[in-house]
Amino acid sequence: MLPVAAALLAAYLIGSLSFAVLISRGMGLADPRSYGSKNPGATNVLRSGSKPAAVLTLALDALKGYVPVLLVLIYGPRFGLGETTAAFAGLAAFIGHLYPVFFRFQGGKGVATAIGVLMAVNPVLGLATVLSFAVILAFSRHVSLAAMVAAVFAPFYQLLIWGVEPSLLALVVMAVLLVWRHEANIQRLLAGIEPRLGAKPAALPSTQSERRAASKHRKGHH
């Protein structure tokens, strides 16, 4: 049990690294939790106007789901850990992204991290899920809708193609959590006010100096 607990804890801590916040700080951008959807994820970072920051956030968020699973698959067998533990390590990393211990448990919605987990657990399943995401996104231009549909499809693909495996439970839990985290998006979609891909909030301060100036300006009007 100790190796399993250690693997899950390490995966959770890796998942708790909020790269959207860290990259935005490093590049002098506004905190993604302060504008747009206030979600620390790649889509909201894109609204800052910095595509490199968004791409880097997307890649690192996916890697933090991919790497823990891969490490368990490679090094786990010598400690008696197998594919089941690897799948749940991915789930632990995903939960870390949603509730990061390093950021007051205020995390993102886990789309990129979930994709990373799926690609490590089963690359074919991961590609099928990404393709589903891309198709829905192309037609709707709503990242949230594409993410939720793809998340629901993933365990169904697993069940229909590969059958009932221990990893199926981890995939179902991940899908349920991802959809649940999109509750506000669902309400906006139903109301027809959900922003489409590429939408940028007005007057977004992009640097620390601009944010300070904006803050002083607001205070001057009170």
Biotite code that builds the C-alpha atoms (Angstrom):
import biotite.structure as struc

atoms = struc.array([
    struc.Atom([0.000, 0.000, 0.000], chain_id="A", res_id=1, res_name="MET", atom_name="CA", element="C"),
    struc.Atom([2.876, 2.396, 0.720], chain_id="A", res_id=2, res_name="LEU", atom_name="CA", element="C"),
    struc.Atom([4.156, 2.480, -2.897], chain_id="A", res_id=3, res_name="PRO", atom_name="CA", element="C"),
    struc.Atom([0.592, 3.094, -4.129], chain_id="A", res_id=4, res_name="VAL", atom_name="CA", element="C"),
    struc.Atom([0.049, 5.926, -1.642], chain_id="A", res_id=5, res_name="ALA", atom_name="CA", element="C"),
    struc.Atom([3.419, 7.461, -2.533], chain_id="A", res_id=6, res_name="ALA", atom_name="CA", element="C"),
    struc.Atom([2.638, 7.315, -6.257], chain_id="A", res_id=7, res_name="ALA", atom_name="CA", element="C"),
    struc.Atom([-0.778, 8.913, -5.804], chain_id="A", res_id=8, res_name="LEU", atom_name="CA", element="C"),
    struc.Atom([0.577, 11.649, -3.518], chain_id="A", res_id=9, res_name="LEU", atom_name="CA", element="C"),
    struc.Atom([3.427, 12.477, -5.902], chain_id="A", res_id=10, res_name="ALA", atom_name="CA", element="C"),
    struc.Atom([0.985, 12.623, -8.818], chain_id="A", res_id=11, res_name="ALA", atom_name="CA", element="C"),
    struc.Atom([-1.331, 14.936, -6.876], chain_id="A", res_id=12, res_name="TYR", atom_name="CA", element="C"),
    struc.Atom([1.541, 17.292, -6.031], chain_id="A", res_id=13, res_name="LEU", atom_name="CA", element="C"),
    struc.Atom([2.652, 17.392, -9.666], chain_id="A", res_id=14, res_name="ILE", atom_name="CA", element="C"),
    struc.Atom([-0.915, 18.148, -10.676], chain_id="A", res_id=15, res_name="GLY", atom_name="CA", element="C"),
    struc.Atom([-1.033, 20.951, -8.113], chain_id="A", res_id=16, res_name="SER", atom_name="CA", element="C"),
    struc.Atom([1.457, 23.016, -10.126], chain_id="A", res_id=17, res_name="LEU", atom_name="CA", element="C"),
    struc.Atom([-0.771, 25.694, -11.677], chain_id="A", res_id=18, res_name="SER", atom_name="CA", element="C"),
    struc.Atom([1.221, 26.502, -14.787], chain_id="A", res_id=19, res_name="PHE", atom_name="CA", element="C"),
    struc.Atom([-1.302, 29.090, -15.979], chain_id="A", res_id=20, res_name="ALA", atom_name="CA", element="C"),
    struc.Atom([-0.514, 31.191, -12.920], chain_id="A", res_id=21, res_name="VAL", atom_name="CA", element="C"),
    struc.Atom([3.218, 30.456, -12.888], chain_id="A", res_id=22, res_name="LEU", atom_name="CA", element="C"),
    struc.Atom([3.721, 31.208, -16.584], chain_id="A", res_id=23, res_name="ILE", atom_name="CA", element="C"),
    struc.Atom([1.613, 34.370, -16.416], chain_id="A", res_id=24, res_name="SER", atom_name="CA", element="C"),
    struc.Atom([3.694, 35.602, -13.494], chain_id="A", res_id=25, res_name="ARG", atom_name="CA", element="C"),
    struc.Atom([6.927, 34.753, -15.267], chain_id="A", res_id=26, res_name="GLY", atom_name="CA", element="C"),
    struc.Atom([5.873, 36.556, -18.455], chain_id="A", res_id=27, res_name="MET", atom_name="CA", element="C"),
    struc.Atom([4.486, 39.620, -16.668], chain_id="A", res_id=28, res_name="GLY", atom_name="CA", element="C"),
    struc.Atom([0.876, 38.912, -17.609], chain_id="A", res_id=29, res_name="LEU", atom_name="CA", element="C"),
    struc.Atom([-2.245, 39.402, -15.544], chain_id="A", res_id=30, res_name="ALA", atom_name="CA", element="C"),
    struc.Atom([-3.210, 36.598, -13.199], chain_id="A", res_id=31, res_name="ASP", atom_name="CA", element="C"),
    struc.Atom([-5.625, 34.378, -15.195], chain_id="A", res_id=32, res_name="PRO", atom_name="CA", element="C"),
    struc.Atom([-7.769, 34.089, -12.073], chain_id="A", res_id=33, res_name="ARG", atom_name="CA", element="C"),
    struc.Atom([-8.518, 37.840, -12.318], chain_id="A", res_id=34, res_name="SER", atom_name="CA", element="C"),
    struc.Atom([-10.118, 38.135, -15.775], chain_id="A", res_id=35, res_name="TYR", atom_name="CA", element="C"),
    struc.Atom([-12.261, 36.341, -18.324], chain_id="A", res_id=36, res_name="GLY", atom_name="CA", element="C"),
    struc.Atom([-13.615, 33.095, -16.923], chain_id="A", res_id=37, res_name="SER", atom_name="CA", element="C"),
    struc.Atom([-11.147, 33.440, -14.009], chain_id="A", res_id=38, res_name="LYS", atom_name="CA", element="C"),
    struc.Atom([-10.059, 29.891, -14.784], chain_id="A", res_id=39, res_name="ASN", atom_name="CA", element="C"),
    struc.Atom([-6.313, 29.166, -14.534], chain_id="A", res_id=40, res_name="PRO", atom_name="CA", element="C"),
    struc.Atom([-6.106, 27.302, -17.804], chain_id="A", res_id=41, res_name="GLY", atom_name="CA", element="C"),
    struc.Atom([-4.744, 27.689, -21.326], chain_id="A", res_id=42, res_name="ALA", atom_name="CA", element="C"),
    struc.Atom([-7.982, 29.011, -22.842], chain_id="A", res_id=43, res_name="THR", atom_name="CA", element="C"),
    struc.Atom([-8.210, 31.860, -20.357], chain_id="A", res_id=44, res_name="ASN", atom_name="CA", element="C"),
    struc.Atom([-4.493, 32.627, -20.667], chain_id="A", res_id=45, res_name="VAL", atom_name="CA", element="C"),
    struc.Atom([-5.124, 32.999, -24.413], chain_id="A", res_id=46, res_name="LEU", atom_name="CA", element="C"),
    struc.Atom([-7.521, 35.825, -23.569], chain_id="A", res_id=47, res_name="ARG", atom_name="CA", element="C"),
    struc.Atom([-4.533, 37.767, -22.227], chain_id="A", res_id=48, res_name="SER", atom_name="CA", element="C"),
    struc.Atom([-3.422, 38.147, -25.836], chain_id="A", res_id=49, res_name="GLY", atom_name="CA", element="C"),
    struc.Atom([-0.279, 36.047, -25.432], chain_id="A", res_id=50, res_name="SER", atom_name="CA", element="C"),
    struc.Atom([-0.435, 32.950, -27.629], chain_id="A", res_id=51, res_name="LYS", atom_name="CA", element="C"),
    struc.Atom([3.018, 31.710, -26.508], chain_id="A", res_id=52, res_name="PRO", atom_name="CA", element="C"),
    struc.Atom([1.879, 31.797, -22.869], chain_id="A", res_id=53, res_name="ALA", atom_name="CA", element="C"),
    struc.Atom([-1.304, 29.908, -23.748], chain_id="A", res_id=54, res_name="ALA", atom_name="CA", element="C"),
    struc.Atom([0.552, 27.250, -25.773], chain_id="A", res_id=55, res_name="VAL", atom_name="CA", element="C"),
    struc.Atom([3.125, 26.779, -23.016], chain_id="A", res_id=56, res_name="LEU", atom_name="CA", element="C"),
    struc.Atom([0.367, 26.488, -20.417], chain_id="A", res_id=57, res_name="THR", atom_name="CA", element="C"),
    struc.Atom([-1.459, 23.919, -22.534], chain_id="A", res_id=58, res_name="LEU", atom_name="CA", element="C"),
    struc.Atom([1.677, 21.820, -23.043], chain_id="A", res_id=59, res_name="ALA", atom_name="CA", element="C"),
    struc.Atom([2.750, 21.829, -19.394], chain_id="A", res_id=60, res_name="LEU", atom_name="CA", element="C"),
    struc.Atom([-0.769, 21.171, -18.099], chain_id="A", res_id=61, res_name="ASP", atom_name="CA", element="C"),
    struc.Atom([-0.969, 18.153, -20.420], chain_id="A", res_id=62, res_name="ALA", atom_name="CA", element="C"),
    struc.Atom([2.480, 16.955, -19.364], chain_id="A", res_id=63, res_name="LEU", atom_name="CA", element="C"),
    struc.Atom([1.602, 17.032, -15.682], chain_id="A", res_id=64, res_name="LYS", atom_name="CA", element="C"),
    struc.Atom([-1.138, 14.523, -16.447], chain_id="A", res_id=65, res_name="GLY", atom_name="CA", element="C"),
    struc.Atom([1.027, 12.462, -18.791], chain_id="A", res_id=66, res_name="TYR", atom_name="CA", element="C"),
    struc.Atom([4.244, 12.227, -16.772], chain_id="A", res_id=67, res_name="VAL", atom_name="CA", element="C"),
    struc.Atom([2.900, 10.683, -13.507], chain_id="A", res_id=68, res_name="PRO", atom_name="CA", element="C"),
    struc.Atom([1.134, 7.924, -15.473], chain_id="A", res_id=69, res_name="VAL", atom_name="CA", element="C"),
    struc.Atom([4.213, 7.263, -17.591], chain_id="A", res_id=70, res_name="LEU", atom_name="CA", element="C"),
    struc.Atom([6.498, 7.104, -14.555], chain_id="A", res_id=71, res_name="LEU", atom_name="CA", element="C"),
    struc.Atom([4.271, 4.530, -12.856], chain_id="A", res_id=72, res_name="VAL", atom_name="CA", element="C"),
    struc.Atom([4.103, 2.460, -16.042], chain_id="A", res_id=73, res_name="LEU", atom_name="CA", element="C"),
    struc.Atom([7.904, 2.518, -16.400], chain_id="A", res_id=74, res_name="ILE", atom_name="CA", element="C"),
    struc.Atom([9.105, 2.251, -12.806], chain_id="A", res_id=75, res_name="TYR", atom_name="CA", element="C"),
    struc.Atom([6.029, 0.916, -11.025], chain_id="A", res_id=76, res_name="GLY", atom_name="CA", element="C"),
    struc.Atom([6.388, -2.811, -11.820], chain_id="A", res_id=77, res_name="PRO", atom_name="CA", element="C"),
    struc.Atom([9.493, -3.108, -9.640], chain_id="A", res_id=78, res_name="ARG", atom_name="CA", element="C"),
    struc.Atom([7.348, -1.925, -6.718], chain_id="A", res_id=79, res_name="PHE", atom_name="CA", element="C"),
    struc.Atom([4.352, -4.047, -7.635], chain_id="A", res_id=80, res_name="GLY", atom_name="CA", element="C"),
    struc.Atom([2.479, -1.206, -9.316], chain_id="A", res_id=81, res_name="LEU", atom_name="CA", element="C"),
    struc.Atom([0.623, -1.811, -12.558], chain_id="A", res_id=82, res_name="GLY", atom_name="CA", element="C"),
    struc.Atom([-1.735, -0.179, -15.022], chain_id="A", res_id=83, res_name="GLU", atom_name="CA", element="C"),
    struc.Atom([-4.477, 0.304, -12.440], chain_id="A", res_id=84, res_name="THR", atom_name="CA", element="C"),
    struc.Atom([-2.220, 2.365, -10.200], chain_id="A", res_id=85, res_name="THR", atom_name="CA", element="C"),
    struc.Atom([-1.012, 4.289, -13.257], chain_id="A", res_id=86, res_name="ALA", atom_name="CA", element="C"),
    struc.Atom([-4.586, 5.219, -14.195], chain_id="A", res_id=87, res_name="ALA", atom_name="CA", element="C"),
    struc.Atom([-5.376, 6.383, -10.690], chain_id="A", res_id=88, res_name="PHE", atom_name="CA", element="C"),
    struc.Atom([-2.105, 8.324, -10.552], chain_id="A", res_id=89, res_name="ALA", atom_name="CA", element="C"),
    struc.Atom([-3.447, 10.170, -13.581], chain_id="A", res_id=90, res_name="GLY", atom_name="CA", element="C"),
    struc.Atom([-6.688, 10.808, -11.730], chain_id="A", res_id=91, res_name="LEU", atom_name="CA", element="C"),
    struc.Atom([-4.693, 12.103, -8.746], chain_id="A", res_id=92, res_name="ALA", atom_name="CA", element="C"),
    struc.Atom([-2.792, 14.526, -10.998], chain_id="A", res_id=93, res_name="ALA", atom_name="CA", element="C"),
    struc.Atom([-6.102, 15.650, -12.490], chain_id="A", res_id=94, res_name="PHE", atom_name="CA", element="C"),
    struc.Atom([-7.553, 16.283, -9.020], chain_id="A", res_id=95, res_name="ILE", atom_name="CA", element="C"),
    struc.Atom([-4.383, 18.194, -8.169], chain_id="A", res_id=96, res_name="GLY", atom_name="CA", element="C"),
    struc.Atom([-5.068, 20.512, -11.089], chain_id="A", res_id=97, res_name="HIS", atom_name="CA", element="C"),
    struc.Atom([-8.649, 21.042, -9.914], chain_id="A", res_id=98, res_name="LEU", atom_name="CA", element="C"),
    struc.Atom([-7.710, 21.516, -6.254], chain_id="A", res_id=99, res_name="TYR", atom_name="CA", element="C"),
    struc.Atom([-4.016, 22.520, -6.096], chain_id="A", res_id=100, res_name="PRO", atom_name="CA", element="C"),
    struc.Atom([-2.575, 22.477, -2.597], chain_id="A", res_id=101, res_name="VAL", atom_name="CA", element="C"),
    struc.Atom([-0.035, 25.157, -3.611], chain_id="A", res_id=102, res_name="PHE", atom_name="CA", element="C"),
    struc.Atom([-2.734, 27.602, -4.761], chain_id="A", res_id=103, res_name="PHE", atom_name="CA", element="C"),
    struc.Atom([-5.346, 27.493, -1.989], chain_id="A", res_id=104, res_name="ARG", atom_name="CA", element="C"),
    struc.Atom([-7.134, 24.615, -3.751], chain_id="A", res_id=105, res_name="PHE", atom_name="CA", element="C"),
    struc.Atom([-8.332, 27.067, -6.431], chain_id="A", res_id=106, res_name="GLN", atom_name="CA", element="C"),
    struc.Atom([-7.540, 25.313, -9.689], chain_id="A", res_id=107, res_name="GLY", atom_name="CA", element="C"),
    struc.Atom([-8.696, 24.956, -13.247], chain_id="A", res_id=108, res_name="GLY", atom_name="CA", element="C"),
    struc.Atom([-11.074, 22.632, -15.041], chain_id="A", res_id=109, res_name="LYS", atom_name="CA", element="C"),
    struc.Atom([-8.539, 20.017, -16.061], chain_id="A", res_id=110, res_name="GLY", atom_name="CA", element="C"),
    struc.Atom([-9.077, 19.706, -19.814], chain_id="A", res_id=111, res_name="VAL", atom_name="CA", element="C"),
    struc.Atom([-5.403, 19.657, -20.860], chain_id="A", res_id=112, res_name="ALA", atom_name="CA", element="C"),
    struc.Atom([-4.412, 17.542, -17.869], chain_id="A", res_id=113, res_name="THR", atom_name="CA", element="C"),
    struc.Atom([-7.138, 15.008, -18.678], chain_id="A", res_id=114, res_name="ALA", atom_name="CA", element="C"),
    struc.Atom([-5.865, 14.763, -22.250], chain_id="A", res_id=115, res_name="ILE", atom_name="CA", element="C"),
    struc.Atom([-2.361, 14.115, -20.938], chain_id="A", res_id=116, res_name="GLY", atom_name="CA", element="C"),
    struc.Atom([-3.664, 11.357, -18.678], chain_id="A", res_id=117, res_name="VAL", atom_name="CA", element="C"),
    struc.Atom([-5.564, 9.687, -21.527], chain_id="A", res_id=118, res_name="LEU", atom_name="CA", element="C"),
    struc.Atom([-2.566, 9.835, -23.862], chain_id="A", res_id=119, res_name="MET", atom_name="CA", element="C"),
    struc.Atom([-0.436, 8.043, -21.273], chain_id="A", res_id=120, res_name="ALA", atom_name="CA", element="C"),
    struc.Atom([-3.051, 5.465, -20.231], chain_id="A", res_id=121, res_name="VAL", atom_name="CA", element="C"),
    struc.Atom([-4.005, 4.566, -23.805], chain_id="A", res_id=122, res_name="ASN", atom_name="CA", element="C"),
    struc.Atom([-2.634, 6.636, -26.717], chain_id="A", res_id=123, res_name="PRO", atom_name="CA", element="C"),
    struc.Atom([-5.349, 5.418, -29.098], chain_id="A", res_id=124, res_name="VAL", atom_name="CA", element="C"),
    struc.Atom([-8.053, 6.381, -26.599], chain_id="A", res_id=125, res_name="LEU", atom_name="CA", element="C"),
    struc.Atom([-6.323, 9.721, -26.118], chain_id="A", res_id=126, res_name="GLY", atom_name="CA", element="C"),
    struc.Atom([-6.225, 10.420, -29.848], chain_id="A", res_id=127, res_name="LEU", atom_name="CA", element="C"),
    struc.Atom([-9.887, 9.427, -30.264], chain_id="A", res_id=128, res_name="ALA", atom_name="CA", element="C"),
    struc.Atom([-10.836, 11.820, -27.457], chain_id="A", res_id=129, res_name="THR", atom_name="CA", element="C"),
    struc.Atom([-8.734, 14.645, -28.894], chain_id="A", res_id=130, res_name="VAL", atom_name="CA", element="C"),
    struc.Atom([-10.341, 14.095, -32.298], chain_id="A", res_id=131, res_name="LEU", atom_name="CA", element="C"),
    struc.Atom([-13.798, 14.290, -30.725], chain_id="A", res_id=132, res_name="SER", atom_name="CA", element="C"),
    struc.Atom([-12.773, 17.518, -28.978], chain_id="A", res_id=133, res_name="PHE", atom_name="CA", element="C"),
    struc.Atom([-11.460, 18.996, -32.230], chain_id="A", res_id=134, res_name="ALA", atom_name="CA", element="C"),
    struc.Atom([-14.610, 18.157, -34.199], chain_id="A", res_id=135, res_name="VAL", atom_name="CA", element="C"),
    struc.Atom([-16.963, 19.704, -31.628], chain_id="A", res_id=136, res_name="ILE", atom_name="CA", element="C"),
    struc.Atom([-14.716, 22.755, -31.261], chain_id="A", res_id=137, res_name="LEU", atom_name="CA", element="C"),
    struc.Atom([-14.574, 23.277, -35.041], chain_id="A", res_id=138, res_name="ALA", atom_name="CA", element="C"),
    struc.Atom([-18.358, 23.375, -35.266], chain_id="A", res_id=139, res_name="PHE", atom_name="CA", element="C"),
    struc.Atom([-19.200, 25.227, -32.055], chain_id="A", res_id=140, res_name="SER", atom_name="CA", element="C"),
    struc.Atom([-16.097, 27.345, -31.286], chain_id="A", res_id=141, res_name="ARG", atom_name="CA", element="C"),
    struc.Atom([-16.900, 26.674, -27.634], chain_id="A", res_id=142, res_name="HIS", atom_name="CA", element="C"),
    struc.Atom([-13.942, 25.084, -25.829], chain_id="A", res_id=143, res_name="VAL", atom_name="CA", element="C"),
    struc.Atom([-16.111, 24.252, -22.832], chain_id="A", res_id=144, res_name="SER", atom_name="CA", element="C"),
    struc.Atom([-18.684, 22.361, -24.886], chain_id="A", res_id=145, res_name="LEU", atom_name="CA", element="C"),
    struc.Atom([-16.008, 20.461, -26.800], chain_id="A", res_id=146, res_name="ALA", atom_name="CA", element="C"),
    struc.Atom([-14.256, 19.546, -23.556], chain_id="A", res_id=147, res_name="ALA", atom_name="CA", element="C"),
    struc.Atom([-17.387, 18.223, -21.884], chain_id="A", res_id=148, res_name="MET", atom_name="CA", element="C"),
    struc.Atom([-18.478, 16.172, -24.893], chain_id="A", res_id=149, res_name="VAL", atom_name="CA", element="C"),
    struc.Atom([-15.004, 14.678, -25.284], chain_id="A", res_id=150, res_name="ALA", atom_name="CA", element="C"),
    struc.Atom([-14.818, 13.931, -21.548], chain_id="A", res_id=151, res_name="ALA", atom_name="CA", element="C"),
    struc.Atom([-18.096, 12.011, -21.679], chain_id="A", res_id=152, res_name="VAL", atom_name="CA", element="C"),
    struc.Atom([-17.039, 10.139, -24.819], chain_id="A", res_id=153, res_name="PHE", atom_name="CA", element="C"),
    struc.Atom([-13.726, 8.940, -23.325], chain_id="A", res_id=154, res_name="ALA", atom_name="CA", element="C"),
    struc.Atom([-15.114, 6.305, -20.903], chain_id="A", res_id=155, res_name="PRO", atom_name="CA", element="C"),
    struc.Atom([-17.626, 5.194, -23.549], chain_id="A", res_id=156, res_name="PHE", atom_name="CA", element="C"),
    struc.Atom([-14.789, 4.645, -26.037], chain_id="A", res_id=157, res_name="TYR", atom_name="CA", element="C"),
    struc.Atom([-12.964, 2.656, -23.370], chain_id="A", res_id=158, res_name="GLN", atom_name="CA", element="C"),
    struc.Atom([-16.027, 0.553, -22.612], chain_id="A", res_id=159, res_name="LEU", atom_name="CA", element="C"),
    struc.Atom([-17.058, -0.093, -26.224], chain_id="A", res_id=160, res_name="LEU", atom_name="CA", element="C"),
    struc.Atom([-13.605, -0.803, -27.676], chain_id="A", res_id=161, res_name="ILE", atom_name="CA", element="C"),
    struc.Atom([-11.478, -2.169, -24.846], chain_id="A", res_id=162, res_name="TRP", atom_name="CA", element="C"),
    struc.Atom([-14.163, -3.326, -22.435], chain_id="A", res_id=163, res_name="GLY", atom_name="CA", element="C"),
    struc.Atom([-14.357, -3.082, -18.661], chain_id="A", res_id=164, res_name="VAL", atom_name="CA", element="C"),
    struc.Atom([-10.895, -2.523, -17.217], chain_id="A", res_id=165, res_name="GLU", atom_name="CA", element="C"),
    struc.Atom([-9.782, -1.156, -13.834], chain_id="A", res_id=166, res_name="PRO", atom_name="CA", element="C"),
    struc.Atom([-8.849, 2.129, -15.521], chain_id="A", res_id=167, res_name="SER", atom_name="CA", element="C"),
    struc.Atom([-12.488, 2.639, -16.547], chain_id="A", res_id=168, res_name="LEU", atom_name="CA", element="C"),
    struc.Atom([-13.439, 3.804, -13.044], chain_id="A", res_id=169, res_name="LEU", atom_name="CA", element="C"),
    struc.Atom([-10.683, 6.441, -13.074], chain_id="A", res_id=170, res_name="ALA", atom_name="CA", element="C"),
    struc.Atom([-11.888, 7.665, -16.476], chain_id="A", res_id=171, res_name="LEU", atom_name="CA", element="C"),
    struc.Atom([-15.505, 7.899, -15.317], chain_id="A", res_id=172, res_name="VAL", atom_name="CA", element="C"),
    struc.Atom([-14.564, 9.856, -12.192], chain_id="A", res_id=173, res_name="VAL", atom_name="CA", element="C"),
    struc.Atom([-12.401, 12.194, -14.255], chain_id="A", res_id=174, res_name="MET", atom_name="CA", element="C"),
    struc.Atom([-15.224, 12.786, -16.759], chain_id="A", res_id=175, res_name="ALA", atom_name="CA", element="C"),
    struc.Atom([-17.773, 13.490, -14.017], chain_id="A", res_id=176, res_name="VAL", atom_name="CA", element="C"),
    struc.Atom([-15.440, 15.946, -12.264], chain_id="A", res_id=177, res_name="LEU", atom_name="CA", element="C"),
    struc.Atom([-14.588, 17.723, -15.511], chain_id="A", res_id=178, res_name="LEU", atom_name="CA", element="C"),
    struc.Atom([-18.245, 18.222, -16.440], chain_id="A", res_id=179, res_name="VAL", atom_name="CA", element="C"),
    struc.Atom([-19.081, 19.305, -12.882], chain_id="A", res_id=180, res_name="TRP", atom_name="CA", element="C"),
    struc.Atom([-16.312, 21.923, -12.981], chain_id="A", res_id=181, res_name="ARG", atom_name="CA", element="C"),
    struc.Atom([-17.949, 23.362, -16.093], chain_id="A", res_id=182, res_name="HIS", atom_name="CA", element="C"),
    struc.Atom([-21.209, 24.128, -14.281], chain_id="A", res_id=183, res_name="GLU", atom_name="CA", element="C"),
    struc.Atom([-20.922, 27.883, -14.904], chain_id="A", res_id=184, res_name="ALA", atom_name="CA", element="C"),
    struc.Atom([-20.081, 27.232, -18.564], chain_id="A", res_id=185, res_name="ASN", atom_name="CA", element="C"),
    struc.Atom([-23.182, 25.064, -18.916], chain_id="A", res_id=186, res_name="ILE", atom_name="CA", element="C"),
    struc.Atom([-25.328, 27.909, -17.572], chain_id="A", res_id=187, res_name="GLN", atom_name="CA", element="C"),
    struc.Atom([-23.729, 30.384, -20.007], chain_id="A", res_id=188, res_name="ARG", atom_name="CA", element="C"),
    struc.Atom([-24.134, 27.960, -22.913], chain_id="A", res_id=189, res_name="LEU", atom_name="CA", element="C"),
    struc.Atom([-27.832, 27.603, -22.132], chain_id="A", res_id=190, res_name="LEU", atom_name="CA", element="C"),
    struc.Atom([-28.148, 31.385, -21.897], chain_id="A", res_id=191, res_name="ALA", atom_name="CA", element="C"),
    struc.Atom([-26.257, 31.867, -25.169], chain_id="A", res_id=192, res_name="GLY", atom_name="CA", element="C"),
    struc.Atom([-23.555, 34.044, -23.612], chain_id="A", res_id=193, res_name="ILE", atom_name="CA", element="C"),
    struc.Atom([-20.610, 31.610, -23.416], chain_id="A", res_id=194, res_name="GLU", atom_name="CA", element="C"),
    struc.Atom([-17.515, 33.246, -25.004], chain_id="A", res_id=195, res_name="PRO", atom_name="CA", element="C"),
    struc.Atom([-16.206, 31.589, -28.152], chain_id="A", res_id=196, res_name="ARG", atom_name="CA", element="C"),
    struc.Atom([-12.600, 30.615, -28.749], chain_id="A", res_id=197, res_name="LEU", atom_name="CA", element="C"),
    struc.Atom([-10.377, 33.677, -29.137], chain_id="A", res_id=198, res_name="GLY", atom_name="CA", element="C"),
    struc.Atom([-12.616, 36.050, -27.205], chain_id="A", res_id=199, res_name="ALA", atom_name="CA", element="C"),
    struc.Atom([-10.636, 38.656, -25.299], chain_id="A", res_id=200, res_name="LYS", atom_name="CA", element="C"),
    struc.Atom([-11.879, 40.618, -22.314], chain_id="A", res_id=201, res_name="PRO", atom_name="CA", element="C"),
    struc.Atom([-11.892, 44.376, -22.802], chain_id="A", res_id=202, res_name="ALA", atom_name="CA", element="C"),
    struc.Atom([-9.196, 46.564, -21.248], chain_id="A", res_id=203, res_name="ALA", atom_name="CA", element="C"),
    struc.Atom([-7.220, 43.652, -19.856], chain_id="A", res_id=204, res_name="LEU", atom_name="CA", element="C"),
    struc.Atom([-4.041, 44.885, -18.145], chain_id="A", res_id=205, res_name="PRO", atom_name="CA", element="C"),
    struc.Atom([-1.234, 42.718, -19.496], chain_id="A", res_id=206, res_name="SER", atom_name="CA", element="C"),
    struc.Atom([1.757, 43.827, -17.401], chain_id="A", res_id=207, res_name="THR", atom_name="CA", element="C"),
    struc.Atom([2.406, 44.521, -13.746], chain_id="A", res_id=208, res_name="GLN", atom_name="CA", element="C"),
    struc.Atom([2.933, 48.252, -14.399], chain_id="A", res_id=209, res_name="SER", atom_name="CA", element="C"),
    struc.Atom([-0.336, 48.466, -16.321], chain_id="A", res_id=210, res_name="GLU", atom_name="CA", element="C"),
    struc.Atom([-2.178, 46.641, -13.541], chain_id="A", res_id=211, res_name="ARG", atom_name="CA", element="C"),
    struc.Atom([-0.798, 49.095, -10.958], chain_id="A", res_id=212, res_name="ARG", atom_name="CA", element="C"),
    struc.Atom([-1.798, 52.047, -13.138], chain_id="A", res_id=213, res_name="ALA", atom_name="CA", element="C"),
    struc.Atom([-5.270, 50.598, -13.623], chain_id="A", res_id=214, res_name="ALA", atom_name="CA", element="C"),
    struc.Atom([-5.605, 50.104, -9.890], chain_id="A", res_id=215, res_name="SER", atom_name="CA", element="C"),
    struc.Atom([-4.615, 53.733, -9.165], chain_id="A", res_id=216, res_name="LYS", atom_name="CA", element="C"),
    struc.Atom([-7.042, 54.933, -11.831], chain_id="A", res_id=217, res_name="HIS", atom_name="CA", element="C"),
    struc.Atom([-9.909, 53.043, -10.245], chain_id="A", res_id=218, res_name="ARG", atom_name="CA", element="C"),
    struc.Atom([-9.059, 54.384, -6.792], chain_id="A", res_id=219, res_name="LYS", atom_name="CA", element="C"),
    struc.Atom([-8.955, 57.919, -8.179], chain_id="A", res_id=220, res_name="GLY", atom_name="CA", element="C"),
    struc.Atom([-12.600, 57.617, -9.204], chain_id="A", res_id=221, res_name="HIS", atom_name="CA", element="C"),
    struc.Atom([-13.817, 56.603, -5.754], chain_id="A", res_id=222, res_name="HIS", atom_name="CA", element="C"),
])
